């Protein structure tokens, strides 16, 4: 995964996100609904500069790996993806209102985890190495 550059920053905001329809109904068992959901999620993500790296629409839940802009929180990204996709799905498939008459397609729950192209141990070792490197460059340093 590439690092994203901003005017005064460089980094990576990559997350594994998961959420499901209310009551865990198998809403996406039908191929037509599954494809429509995938299409809508890609449209919503593009509109909000969220980069979808991987997307799997399962019969009763969604898995995705996304890169979000550095100014966006993970909760905001989930709010956008869930809210906008729900709205679009109800507009394009009005019969979904029969199952969800109050207009709440997604359950309030969510799963998120940061992911990246390095693991925790590599990051910890890098930070330790920086401290050791500083000590060897400046023997008077008290950052031991």
N, C-alpha and C positions, 0 to 999 in steps of 0.2 A: 504494500500500500504506500502511496506517495504521501509526503508531508504537504500540508496546505499552507501557503504563504499569505500573510496579510500585510498591511502597511508597516506594522511594528511587531509582527509575531510570525511564528512558524510552529506547526504542530500537527497533531492528528486527533480527531474526535470521532472514533469509530465505536459503534455500539451494536450489540446483539439485542434486539427488541422482540418481545412476544406479547400478544394479547389475543383475546378470544371473544366471540359473540356472546351476548347476554344469554344466560342459561345453558351455555355451551352447546347450543343447537348446531347440527351439522349443516350449516347454511351453504357451505361451499362443496358439498358432495357432488352437486350437479356441475359438470364441466363448464357450462355457460356462466354460472355465477362465479366460479373460480377464476375464469379468464377475465370477466368483467372487473372483479376485485383487483386482480393483478394490474390491469390496465389503469384503473383509477388510482391505485397507490403510486404507480410510476408517474402519472400526471401530477398528482398532488406534490410528490417529492420534488419533481422538476420545478414546479411553480415556486416552491419555497427553498430552493437551492439545497435540498437534502439529497445526497448521493446514495442511491440504493446499490450496494455491492452484490447482495444476494437476497432473494425473496422466495419464500415457499408459502403458498396458501394451502393449508391443510383443510380437511373437511370441517374441523371445529376450532381452528386457531390459525394465527399468522406468525411466522418466523421471518425476521429480516435482519440483515446486517447493513447498517447505514452509517454514512459519514455525515456529520452535521457541521454547519458553520461554527466558527469559534465563538460567535456572539450568541448562539442559541443553546439553551439548556436542554437536557435530555427530556425533562418533563414537557417543555414546550414542543419539542419534536414529536413526542407521543400525542400530545393534544392536537397538533396539526394533522398528523397522519390518521388518527382515529376519528377526529371530528369531521374533517373534510371528506374522508372516504365514506363515512356514514351518510353524510348529506348527499353526496353524489350517487351512492348506491340507491338511496330512497328516491332520488329524482329519476334515475334511469330504470329502476325496477319498482314501480309503485306498489306492486303486489306484496313486497316485503312488509308493508304496513299492516298486512293481515296478521303476520307473526309478531310484529313489534308495533302495536297501535300507538304507543306513547313516543315513538321515534327514537328510542335508545337501542341502537344496534349492538354496540360493543359493551362488554361488561366494564365496570370501573377499574378492574384490576389490570396489572401490567407486570412484565418482567423486563429488566434491563441489566446489562453488564457491559463494562468496557472491554474492548478487544483491541489488539494492535499487532504489529509485526514483531514485537519483542515480548518476552515473558517477564514475570515479576522478578525472578532471580537475576536475569540479565540486567534489568534496570537497577536493582539493588547493588549488584557488583559494579556497574558503571559509576554509580554515585560514590561507592567506597573507593574505587580507583581514583576518582577525581580528588578525594580528600587525601589519599596517599601521594598522589602526584603533587599536590600543593605543598605537602610536608617536605617532599624531597627537593622541590624548587626553592622553598623558603624555610630553612632549618629553624628560624626564630619563630615560625608560626606556632600558635598555641591551639590550632584546630586539630588536635590529635584524637 
